[in-house]
Amino acid sequence: MDPAWRPLFSLILVSALIIHDEWVSTPSCETQTLLPTSNLDDSESESMEDHSEDLRVMLVADLLLLGSDSGFLNRIFTDYYTSKFFRKSFQSLGPDVLVVLGDVSARGSELTKSKWLSVLHQFHGVLGPFLELPLHVVLGDRDVGCCSELSAKSVNWIAGRFPGLDSAGCGSFEIGNVSFVSLNAVALLCGNNDLRFGVEKVLERESSDLRAESEEPDRVGEVSMVREFRWRENGISSGSGPVVLLHFPLRQTPPAYSGGDSKSNLIDGRGFVGAGPYSLMQNLPANATEYIFQALKPRIVFSAHSHKFSTYAHPDGTYEVAVPAMTWNARDDPGFIVAIFRQNRRAVSIIYCALARESQVILANLSVLVLLASTFVSVKMHHLIHSRR
């Protein structure tokens, strides 16, 4: 190569690296499903088009931040791209609200308060422009621990660090015409404990509010019992309640694979922990699931923990959407979803967004660095040869 062209070639390589960096940090999105998919009349079908009054909610999960325990490469590489993923998503999708469905911390239940504060500092750092938006964080099992580690005092302290959560780790809020209820699914999973009693109080309160807002507030049937859970039957139809947010899935999924080299457990790095078998297939028991459906009549349910995107229709027609992990620390296939709540109060568009794999980013960066190094060595060799003449 002519020496005069080498600086230009280096400039082109650096420019290509910058362009590639911008490209890989831009999410690739597509509408995966439209909810509800049936019983829509013509006027509702027309309202599926984007409207200024639609509410756009970005839902992410399983960030698995390490705080002060992060290594040097993790801070300068993983945090950089996580922050860039958030910034580019904010620019391209324009969400109105950000919801994080648990596991903000990779080892939150093991951390001291000072180390938890370092996780929160890291969390705020990667959010970037999202700090300007309404934010709601749901507690996950990595945040508060498994059943044997669950502490009401610890949950109260952690919940106090996030907006809108009560001492039991639950919360409710309303934006526009959309109501949300978030639940501490870990407390519901772990059997009899003070925290679960607090979650049940939230469910009863929200159920009472829902009945009061219904067209027939005085219609109350017989008291039903499912194991130790109690609720009053009412005439409210399925899908009339709030959007439910929680970390563990509700649906009952049989183990897809057992024994041997389980890929999910290898990726998760935990498998079974103490008294809480928190594998990636973990979900709430049937009685807790039924309790939530009877009390809240959810419009739609968003859960996490499985680290991958999926949708599921419950027997009553209610959809549950599993939000994928938005980190390379969980699996090399990060992503998130955007839920668009349409102005007709019924339709919800679900957009799945995939992010670049860590392996792709590393390979591209290494390729450019190798080319730059080769160019540098070539220039040095050329100068050395000419200096000896």
DADA-V941462 format. One record per residue. N is the residue number from 0. RES is the residue in one small letter. SS is DSSP state (hx for helix, st for strand, lp for the rest). PSI is psi in whole degrees, 0 to 359 (999 if undefined). Layout:
BEGIN
N & RES & SS & PSI
N & RES & SS & PSI
END
This chain:
BEGIN
0 & m & lp & 138
1 & d & lp & 129
2 & p & hx & 330
3 & a & hx & 335
4 & w & hx & 347
5 & r & hx & 317
6 & p & hx & 321
7 & l & hx & 320
8 & f & hx & 319
9 & s & hx & 320
10 & l & hx & 320
11 & i & hx & 319
12 & l & hx & 316
13 & v & hx & 318
14 & s & hx & 320
15 & a & hx & 322
16 & l & hx & 318
17 & i & hx & 315
18 & i & hx & 317
19 & h & hx & 322
20 & d & hx & 319
21 & e & hx & 322
22 & w & hx & 314
23 & v & hx & 337
24 & s & lp & 356
25 & t & lp & 125
26 & p & lp & 147
27 & s & st & 111
28 & c & st & 149
29 & e & st & 149
30 & t & st & 116
31 & q & st & 326
32 & t & st & 157
33 & l & st & 125
34 & l & st & 134
35 & p & lp & 158
36 & t & lp & 357
37 & s & lp & 173
38 & n & lp & 31
39 & l & lp & 129
40 & d & lp & 180
41 & d & hx & 320
42 & s & hx & 324
43 & e & hx & 323
44 & s & hx & 322
45 & e & hx & 328
46 & s & lp & 3
47 & m & lp & 342
48 & e & lp & 152
49 & d & lp & 140
50 & h & lp & 150
51 & s & lp & 337
52 & e & lp & 357
53 & d & lp & 146
54 & l & st & 122
55 & r & st & 116
56 & v & st & 122
57 & m & st & 126
58 & l & st & 124
59 & v & st & 168
60 & a & st & 160
61 & d & lp & 59
62 & l & lp & 329
63 & l & lp & 51
64 & l & st & 149
65 & l & lp & 351
66 & g & hx & 228
67 & s & hx & 347
68 & d & hx & 358
69 & s & lp & 138
70 & g & lp & 169
71 & f & hx & 313
72 & l & hx & 325
73 & n & hx & 321
74 & r & hx & 318
75 & i & hx & 344
76 & f & hx & 297
77 & t & hx & 312
78 & d & hx & 323
79 & y & hx & 312
80 & y & hx & 326
81 & t & hx & 315
82 & s & hx & 320
83 & k & hx & 323
84 & f & hx & 314
85 & f & hx & 315
86 & r & hx & 314
87 & k & hx & 325
88 & s & hx & 320
89 & f & hx & 317
90 & q & hx & 320
91 & s & hx & 333
92 & l & hx & 338
93 & g & lp & 52
94 & p & lp & 157
95 & d & lp & 337
96 & v & st & 148
97 & l & st & 129
98 & v & st & 130
99 & v & st & 118
100 & l & st & 51
101 & g & lp & 167
102 & d & lp & 49
103 & v & lp & 319
104 & s & st & 146
105 & a & lp & 328
106 & r & lp & 43
107 & g & hx & 323
108 & s & hx & 343
109 & e & hx & 355
110 & l & lp & 149
111 & t & lp & 170
112 & k & hx & 321
113 & s & hx & 322
114 & k & hx & 327
115 & w & hx & 321
116 & l & hx & 327
117 & s & hx & 326
118 & v & hx & 317
119 & l & hx & 321
120 & h & hx & 317
121 & q & hx & 319
122 & f & hx & 312
123 & h & hx & 328
124 & g & hx & 319
125 & v & hx & 338
126 & l & hx & 324
127 & g & hx & 238
128 & p & hx & 344
129 & f & hx & 346
130 & l & hx & 341
131 & e & hx & 348
132 & l & lp & 160
133 & p & st & 134
134 & l & st & 136
135 & h & st & 132
136 & v & st & 129
137 & v & st & 145
138 & l & lp & 138
139 & g & lp & 174
140 & d & hx & 328
141 & r & hx & 335
142 & d & hx & 316
143 & v & hx & 351
144 & g & lp & 170
145 & c & lp & 181
146 & c & hx & 318
147 & s & hx & 343
148 & e & hx & 354
149 & l & lp & 124
150 & s & lp & 127
151 & a & hx & 322
152 & k & hx & 316
153 & s & hx & 317
154 & v & hx & 319
155 & n & hx & 318
156 & w & hx & 315
157 & i & hx & 316
158 & a & hx & 327
159 & g & lp & 346
160 & r & lp & 349
161 & f & lp & 145
162 & p & lp & 139
163 & g & lp & 5
164 & l & lp & 140
165 & d & lp & 186
166 & s & lp & 340
167 & a & lp & 359
168 & g & lp & 21
169 & c & lp & 167
170 & g & st & 163
171 & s & st & 146
172 & f & st & 165
173 & e & st & 132
174 & i & st & 122
175 & g & lp & 234
176 & n & lp & 19
177 & v & st & 125
178 & s & st & 142
179 & f & st & 143
180 & v & st & 125
181 & s & st & 140
182 & l & lp & 148
183 & n & lp & 91
184 & a & hx & 334
185 & v & hx & 318
186 & a & hx & 322
187 & l & hx & 328
188 & l & hx & 328
189 & c & lp & 16
190 & g & lp & 208
191 & n & lp & 118
192 & n & lp & 161
193 & d & hx & 326
194 & l & hx & 320
195 & r & hx & 326
196 & f & hx & 321
197 & g & hx & 322
198 & v & hx & 320
199 & e & hx & 323
200 & k & hx & 321
201 & v & hx & 316
202 & l & hx & 317
203 & e & hx & 320
204 & r & hx & 314
205 & e & hx & 324
206 & s & hx & 319
207 & s & hx & 318
208 & d & hx & 321
209 & l & hx & 319
210 & r & hx & 322
211 & a & hx & 330
212 & e & hx & 350
213 & s & lp & 169
214 & e & lp & 337
215 & e & lp & 73
216 & p & lp & 340
217 & d & lp & 0
218 & r & lp & 106
219 & v & st & 128
220 & g & st & 203
221 & e & st & 158
222 & v & st & 131
223 & s & st & 160
224 & m & st & 128
225 & v & st & 103
226 & r & lp & 238
227 & e & lp & 359
228 & f & st & 145
229 & r & st & 144
230 & w & st & 164
231 & r & st & 129
232 & e & st & 145
233 & n & st & 169
234 & g & lp & 12
235 & i & lp & 133
236 & s & lp & 156
237 & s & lp & 142
238 & g & lp & 1
239 & s & lp & 351
240 & g & lp & 199
241 & p & lp & 171
242 & v & st & 128
243 & v & st & 131
244 & l & st & 129
245 & l & lp & 163
246 & h & lp & 308
247 & f & lp & 142
248 & p & st & 154
249 & l & lp & 324
250 & r & lp & 153
251 & q & lp & 105
252 & t & lp & 120
253 & p & lp & 152
254 & p & lp & 128
255 & a & lp & 336
256 & y & lp & 137
257 & s & lp & 142
258 & g & lp & 168
259 & g & lp & 213
260 & d & lp & 80
261 & s & lp & 116
262 & k & hx & 319
263 & s & hx & 315
264 & n & hx & 328
265 & l & hx & 318
266 & i & hx & 316
267 & d & hx & 327
268 & g & lp & 8
269 & r & lp & 313
270 & g & lp & 239
271 & f & lp & 135
272 & v & st & 113
273 & g & lp & 227
274 & a & lp & 352
275 & g & st & 104
276 & p & lp & 76
277 & y & lp & 63
278 & s & lp & 172
279 & l & lp & 347
280 & m & lp & 1
281 & q & lp & 140
282 & n & st & 171
283 & l & lp & 149
284 & p & lp & 166
285 & a & hx & 322
286 & n & hx & 320
287 & a & hx & 321
288 & t & hx & 313
289 & e & hx & 322
290 & y & hx & 315
291 & i & hx & 316
292 & f & hx & 319
293 & q & hx & 321
294 & a & hx & 321
295 & l & hx & 339
296 & k & lp & 59
297 & p & lp & 143
298 & r & lp & 318
299 & i & st & 154
300 & v & st & 134
301 & f & st & 127
302 & s & st & 179
303 & a & lp & 220
304 & h & lp & 327
305 & s & lp & 346
306 & h & lp & 4
307 & k & lp & 157
308 & f & lp & 137
309 & s & st & 161
310 & t & st & 151
311 & y & st & 134
312 & a & st & 118
313 & h & lp & 164
314 & p & lp & 329
315 & d & lp & 4
316 & g & lp & 354
317 & t & lp & 133
318 & y & st & 143
319 & e & st & 132
320 & v & st & 123
321 & a & st & 126
322 & v & lp & 131
323 & p & lp & 163
324 & a & st & 139
325 & m & lp & 55
326 & t & lp & 149
327 & w & lp & 344
328 & n & lp & 341
329 & a & lp & 309
330 & r & lp & 157
331 & d & lp & 46
332 & d & lp & 62
333 & p & lp & 162
334 & g & st & 185
335 & f & st & 177
336 & i & st & 158
337 & v & st & 124
338 & a & st & 125
339 & i & st & 112
340 & f & st & 112
341 & r & lp & 159
342 & q & lp & 342
343 & n & lp & 1
344 & r & lp & 357
345 & r & lp & 310
346 & a & lp & 142
347 & v & st & 120
348 & s & st & 133
349 & i & st & 121
350 & i & st & 122
351 & y & st & 130
352 & c & st & 125
353 & a & st & 145
354 & l & lp & 164
355 & a & lp & 142
356 & r & lp & 149
357 & e & hx & 321
358 & s & hx & 324
359 & q & hx & 317
360 & v & hx & 315
361 & i & hx & 315
362 & l & hx & 317
363 & a & hx & 315
364 & n & hx & 320
365 & l & hx & 322
366 & s & hx & 315
367 & v & hx & 319
368 & l & hx & 321
369 & v & hx & 318
370 & l & hx & 319
371 & l & hx & 317
372 & a & hx & 320
373 & s & hx & 319
374 & t & hx & 318
375 & f & hx & 315
376 & v & hx & 320
377 & s & hx & 317
378 & v & hx & 317
379 & k & hx & 317
380 & m & hx & 320
381 & h & hx & 315
382 & h & hx & 322
383 & l & hx & 318
384 & i & hx & 316
385 & h & hx & 331
386 & s & hx & 340
387 & r & lp & 352
388 & r & lp & 999
END
